[in-house]
Amino acid sequence: MATIRASCDRCGDIEMTSRDLTVRVCRNDGSGTYCFACPLCHERGVREAEPRVVELLVTSGVRLVTWSLPAELSESHHGAPITHDDILDFHALLETEDWMSRLESLTRGVS
């Protein structure tokens, strides 16, 4: 099992084994990070990792997790952004007994 050095924001340089870290790589853009819990203070740490660091860590036995950006990021959005007033109005709507039918009538024909 490999010994890996990292830096904890609270404790400074620390040593861990490959079981103590996880490498995360985004499928969409290839960006990588590694995360760990400090063995001394147990604070969670996340650091960016260049592709060569990702390869070195994975080769050393660190678990690799891949993830994807949400599909909603590539959707086109129309209309103004939601405001605090919109959220308050929606909250008030949810407190009415016929909120679902009122919501359906408000959104009928909107796409």
C-alpha positions as CSV (number, residue, x, y, z in Angstrom):
1,M,0.0,0.0,0.0
2,A,1.4,3.4,-1.0
3,T,2.1,6.2,1.4
4,I,0.7,9.5,0.0
5,R,1.5,13.0,1.3
6,A,-1.0,15.8,1.2
7,S,-1.6,19.0,3.0
8,C,-4.4,19.6,5.6
9,D,-5.5,23.3,5.9
10,R,-5.4,22.9,9.7
11,C,-2.5,20.4,10.4
12,G,-0.1,21.0,7.5
13,D,1.7,18.1,5.7
14,I,0.2,14.7,6.5
15,E,0.7,11.2,5.3
16,M,-2.0,8.7,4.4
17,T,-2.4,5.5,2.5
18,S,-4.0,5.0,-0.8
19,R,-7.2,3.8,1.0
20,D,-7.6,7.2,2.7
21,L,-8.1,9.2,-0.6
22,T,-10.5,9.2,-3.5
23,V,-9.9,10.7,-6.9
24,R,-12.8,12.2,-8.8
25,V,-12.7,12.9,-12.5
26,C,-15.3,14.7,-14.5
27,R,-16.3,12.8,-17.7
28,N,-17.2,16.0,-19.5
29,D,-14.0,18.1,-19.2
30,G,-11.5,15.7,-17.6
31,S,-11.0,17.9,-14.6
32,G,-9.8,16.0,-11.5
33,T,-9.7,16.4,-7.7
34,Y,-8.7,14.2,-4.8
35,C,-10.4,14.2,-1.5
36,F,-9.5,12.9,2.0
37,A,-10.2,13.2,5.7
38,C,-7.1,14.3,7.7
39,P,-6.0,11.4,9.9
40,L,-5.2,13.9,12.7
41,C,-8.1,16.4,12.8
42,H,-10.6,14.6,10.5
43,E,-11.2,17.7,8.5
44,R,-12.2,17.0,4.9
45,G,-9.8,18.3,2.2
46,V,-10.3,18.6,-1.5
47,R,-7.6,19.5,-3.9
48,E,-7.4,20.0,-7.7
49,A,-5.4,17.4,-9.4
50,E,-3.7,17.7,-12.8
51,P,-4.1,14.6,-15.1
52,R,-0.5,13.4,-14.2
53,V,-1.4,13.6,-10.5
54,V,-4.7,11.7,-11.1
55,E,-2.7,9.0,-13.0
56,L,-0.1,8.7,-10.3
57,L,-2.7,8.4,-7.5
58,V,-4.8,5.9,-9.4
59,T,-1.7,3.8,-10.3
60,S,-0.9,3.9,-6.5
61,G,-4.2,2.3,-5.7
62,V,-6.4,5.3,-4.9
63,R,-10.1,4.7,-5.7
64,L,-11.3,6.5,-8.9
65,V,-14.8,7.9,-9.1
66,T,-16.0,9.5,-12.4
67,W,-18.9,11.9,-12.5
68,S,-20.8,13.9,-15.1
69,L,-22.0,17.5,-15.2
70,P,-25.8,17.8,-14.9
71,A,-27.6,17.7,-18.3
72,E,-29.5,20.9,-17.3
73,L,-26.3,22.9,-17.8
74,S,-26.5,22.4,-21.5
75,E,-30.2,23.2,-21.8
76,S,-31.3,26.5,-23.2
77,H,-33.1,28.7,-20.7
78,H,-35.7,31.3,-21.6
79,G,-37.1,34.1,-19.5
80,A,-35.9,36.1,-16.6
81,P,-34.1,34.5,-13.7
82,I,-36.2,33.5,-10.7
83,T,-36.2,36.3,-8.0
84,H,-36.8,36.2,-4.3
85,D,-40.3,37.6,-4.9
86,D,-41.0,34.6,-7.2
87,I,-40.0,32.2,-4.5
88,L,-42.2,34.0,-1.9
89,D,-45.1,33.9,-4.4
90,F,-44.6,30.2,-5.0
91,H,-44.5,29.6,-1.2
92,A,-47.8,31.4,-0.8
93,L,-49.3,29.4,-3.6
94,L,-48.2,26.1,-2.0
95,E,-50.1,27.1,1.2
96,T,-53.5,27.2,-0.7
97,E,-55.6,24.1,-0.9
98,D,-56.0,24.2,-4.7
99,W,-52.3,25.0,-5.4
100,M,-51.8,22.2,-8.0
101,S,-54.8,23.3,-10.1
102,R,-53.8,27.0,-9.8
103,L,-50.2,26.1,-10.8
104,E,-51.4,24.1,-13.8
105,S,-53.6,27.0,-15.0
106,L,-50.6,29.4,-14.5
107,T,-48.3,27.2,-16.6
108,R,-50.7,26.0,-19.3
109,G,-49.2,26.7,-22.7
110,V,-45.8,27.7,-21.3
111,S,-42.9,25.7,-22.7
